Amino acid sequence: MSKIESLVENLPDPDSATRFFDEFSEKHPAQTVKLFKNDGLLLDVLTLASFSPLLAATLIQNPEYLWWLNRKRSDSSVRNKNELLESLARLSLTNSRIGPQILLASFRRRELLRIFLRDIRRLSTIAEITEEISNLADAILENALRIAKQEMDNRYGPPFEVDKKGRSGQADFCVVSLGKLGSKELNYSSDIDLLFLYSAEGNTSGGGARGVITNREYFGRLAEYITKLVAGQAGEGAAFRVDLRLRPHGRVGALAISVKDAIRYYTTEARSWERQVLIRSRASAGSGAIFRKFFSAVEDAVFSAEETVENALSNVRHSKEKIDFVHKADKSYDVKLGRGGVREIEFIAQAMQLAYGGKDRWLRSPHTLISLARLADRKLVSETELTELFDAYEYFRHLEHILQMEHGLQTHTVPNETAKRFLVAKRMRFDNLRGFERALQSHSAIVHRIFVRVFGENRGSINDPSKDILQDGQIDTLKPFASGNTETNLYSGLPPQILSSFSKSDIEILFTPEKLLIIRKLVEISPKFTAMVTANPVLVNELPDIAVDFPARNYREILSHAIIDANEFGRQLAALRKTWSRLLLEIAVFDVFEKLSLTDAKCLQTDLAEASINTALLITKQEMSRRLSIDLSELPLAVLALGKLGGRGVDYDSDLDLVMVYDDEKPLSATGLTHVEFYGRSVEIFVNTLSSMTRDGHLYRVDLRLRPYGKNGAGAISNSAFCEYMLNKAAVWELLAYVKIRGAAGDIVLAKAAEASIRKTIYERASAADKAELRSETLSMRKRLEEEKASSGRGKDIDIKFGSGGMLDVYFAVRYLQLRDGLPDDSENRSTIFMLEKLFKANSLSVENFTNLSEGYEFLSLLDHNLRLTLGRVMRLPSANQATIKIIATRMNAGSAGDLHEQMTLHRLNIRSAFESILQD
């Protein structure tokens, strides 16, 4: 069997993948030779070709995209609008002769390679995928607006308005997104529904080539040009199809409308379905202030406190009936508009928001999943229904993506032909057509059952959710805390989002004086964990008893027990996240009350991280068993830790730097997969288990970039290949990175064996290495990180990790000395402070350097910990946030905020002096 045959054998469409490779080889022989040497990239592009002939054609037409994809394919993070705008700007600079329409379309197609690869690998949740596609649309709209505005200003000069006091200023403009883009749930081939708003009437300056025109004319032409740039057909089609029919007065309305006219229309003329559209609206490009002014004025018309439940449901039901009438003759199942499809899920959420959002602002969320979760918190849908709707939403959106990315068409129809339907099933990870069809029928039936329950005619029955809410006092939750109430002082200072999540009777029971004390302390000290409780108010029930010492916890046992009753992957992720959040919050609460030392807090978090990894491996084993339809007795995968986890110093929001190792001598014959395939899939599930963002949050960011061969390497590597790499191929800087390697979880026998072998290799190579080269590589790597990370920060805020005299100075100095003098970490205590003491006792450090490094590191480590506890994952002392600095200074016994800054400066100078002294020529 050839290499290509082996790689495509288990893909859903091996013939398409093979045809792609043959055509690519014929047209780009030199690129093919290079591609053939990169197994990871080769498998990825063959997988893309198997799922999407559209993207296969894109790679054949643009072979340079391969190497861009090679750099980006291991990045599982969601790129925001600004990051995408930066990428678009770089592409524009290197393709200055390409027209803007073609550039925007090409940029979108290139980014879809990266996003869809993550999608089919299931390295991100469906919510993360649709959010990033939405961010991509936002970036393209923002870029198009800048180009179009420059052109309009050149023609007519900038537009001006006059305020109520007679002052003249430039008029502003906003691209408002509606529908799926408005809620950041955009599909690959969705239209983007837009509304163009401008701030006020007036005239242009007339400074352009064509003289003065009114603002109405200017912004109308601006909107028209933006639409042309984004939706105009170019070499690779349009960037996005634009739909403007949802604007006021529809097709006969002006393309752009002033904020004043828009407010008047939506508050006096708009039909109920038009106001419903605004549930999912936001600013995608231009001035966010314009949208906020508009929406604040119309929000009460959208979510009316006078709206009755019956009328709200009737209006939405009528919209659905019109859709059903139009599509009643369709013979194929429509995932979006069909019975029990995505639109019914969306209408369930929107109808309930319209029915109850007038009196309960917390329900007003544009995103379907968030709004459903909040409706469940209010008991408007049951927890069982919520899980069923989430599962169906995820299934249908994945199915939409598979259907649309085959040829880039805006389709939602499942094919009737058996062969095509089976191909869709395989792309959806089903082994047979029956399983796919069963899932399709089951999800659609469940959604429609809930839809009928919500929109059924018998509103006075047990199925009426409003009855449950009114009986439970939920709608009146905020009344006990209204101004002038005698209970106000008791609950003052508490986040309203927490209070509004409980009925009055529940609050009286749950909010004991002890819990009120804890919540107030969290609000005072830790915005980070206050936000955590606010987002998940049920955690109030789990707040610990701080009157006792921190209890002994077997985190592994607790987490594994939490998932024991969950028999499906999504439910296991939910159970794991809920329990993990409770356990982390317990640590944070004791920390906030200063009942844990820094060492204790980090040790507890390290234990929790290791337990989470082991539980994630258990989930991975069970999920692989389900997918392969076999009962795996074990998953012999070892997890080796680097960085903070390697040194047993995990802190709030720490990444997990991992290397995944397997024993290639253990047979896998029952799975029908090679070791590379089996463990590659296992690692994907494992990373997804820990890192994917769900409605219950995520646990840790997993970073595999330090693995052998970096981004080009497989997710897991055999123990023998790992040892061979470290012995013969690892660069000197990699020796530094691996100093802290520790067998942390999984197959612990294999993990410890691999740790011992790699540690031995590292120190043998360091001993034989030229000491000048070791010093030079240490300095070079440290300098590069300082330039890349510290210099890219905001203003004058000091980076205590990457900046000069930061914690990395200590890390690099210590690891350099360990390698130079052959002093490995102690098996029981791997902390930096302990190693500094060990180096000092071995005469590797002078008294002055030891004092500067140890005292400086203790200070910065405590500062870093308090920053993480209060604000989260920040590496810079926020000079503008004086309130937080004062809190941290008090917790560190550092005096005033100015004293804290002075001490930090002194320690950083001493650390940099010691670093330079140790690594001087």
Salt bridges, closest charged atoms under 4 A:
ASP13 OD2 - ARG427 NH2 3.74
GLU23 OE2 - LYS27 NZ 3.07
ASP39 OD1 - LYS3 NZ 2.48
ASP44 OD2 - ARG73 NH1 2.75
ASP44 OD1 - ARG121 NH2 2.68
GLU111 OE1 - ARG79 NH1 3.62
GLU111 OE2 - ARG110 NH2 3.42
GLU111 OE1 - ARG114 NH2 2.57
ASP119 OD1 - HIS398 ND1 3.47
ASP119 OD2 - HIS401 ND1 2.92
GLU132 OE2 - ARG114 NH1 2.66
GLU132 OE1 - ARG118 NH1 2.73
ASP138 OD2 - ARG282 NH1 2.89
GLU142 OE1 - LYS81 NZ 2.67
GLU142 OE2 - ARG146 NE 4.00
GLU151 OE2 - ARG155 NE 2.97
ASP153 OD2 - LYS149 NZ 2.92
ASP163 OD2 - ARG167 NE 2.91
GLU185 OE2 - ARG280 NH1 3.75
ASP191 OD1 - ARG241 NE 2.83
GLU201 OE2 - ARG216 NH2 2.90
GLU217 OE2 - ARG221 NH2 3.89
GLU236 OE1 - ARG109 NH1 3.73
ASP243 OD2 - ARG245 NH2 2.60
ASP261 OD2 - ARG216 NH2 3.47
GLU269 OE1 - HIS249 NE2 4.00
GLU269 OE2 - ARG264 NH1 2.39
GLU274 OE1 - ARG271 NE 3.36
GLU299 OE1 - ARG361 NH2 3.29
GLU299 OE2 - ARG364 NH1 3.04
ASP324 OD1 - LYS320 NZ 2.58
ASP330 OD2 - HIS327 ND1 2.90
GLU344 OE2 - LYS320 NZ 3.31
GLU344 OE1 - HIS448 ND1 3.12
GLU346 OE2 - LYS180 NZ 3.04
GLU346 OE2 - ARG280 NH1 3.35
GLU346 OE1 - ARG343 NE 2.92
ASP360 OD2 - ARG378 NE 2.43
GLU385 OE1 - ARG453 NH2 2.83
GLU388 OE1 - ARG449 NH2 3.08
ASP391 OD2 - ARG571 NH2 3.82
GLU400 OE1 - ARG397 NE 2.86
GLU400 OE2 - HIS412 ND1 2.88
GLU406 OE2 - HIS407 NE2 3.78
GLU406 OE2 - ARG427 NH1 3.34
GLU417 OE2 - LYS420 NZ 3.97
GLU437 OE2 - ARG421 NE 2.89
GLU457 OE2 - ARG317 NH2 3.61
ASP464 OD1 - ARG459 NH2 3.28
ASP476 OD1 - LYS479 NZ 3.23
GLU487 OE2 - LYS504 NZ 3.71
GLU542 OE1 - ARG582 NE 3.83
GLU568 OE1 - ARG571 NH1 3.89
GLU586 OE2 - ARG553 NH2 2.64
ASP591 OD2 - HIS865 NE2 2.62
ASP591 OD1 - ARG891 NH2 3.50
ASP607 OD1 - ARG648 NH2 2.81
GLU610 OE2 - ARG648 NH1 3.04
GLU610 OE2 - ARG742 NH2 2.65
GLU623 OE1 - ARG626 NH2 2.92
GLU623 OE2 - ARG627 NE 2.83
GLU634 OE1 - LYS666 NZ 3.81
ASP651 OD1 - HIS865 ND1 2.90
ASP653 OD2 - LYS528 NZ 2.86
ASP655 OD1 - ARG701 NE 3.01
ASP655 OD1 - ARG873 NH1 2.90
GLU684 OE2 - ARG121 NE 3.55
ASP703 OD2 - ARG705 NH2 2.61
GLU724 OE1 - LYS729 NZ 3.99
ASP747 OD2 - LYS666 NZ 3.98
GLU755 OE1 - LYS752 NZ 3.59
GLU755 OE2 - ARG759 NH2 3.25
GLU755 OE2 - ARG830 NH2 2.95
GLU764 OE2 - LYS760 NZ 2.62
GLU786 OE1 - ARG912 NH2 2.86
GLU788 OE2 - ARG784 NE 3.57
ASP797 OD2 - ARG794 NH2 3.82
ASP799 OD2 - ARG876 NH2 3.79
ASP809 OD1 - ARG782 NE 2.56
ASP809 OD2 - ARG912 NE 2.73
ASP821 OD1 - ARG820 NE 2.77
ASP825 OD1 - LYS740 NZ 2.84
ASP864 OD2 - ARG868 NE 3.05
ASP921 OD1 - ARG775 NE 3.80
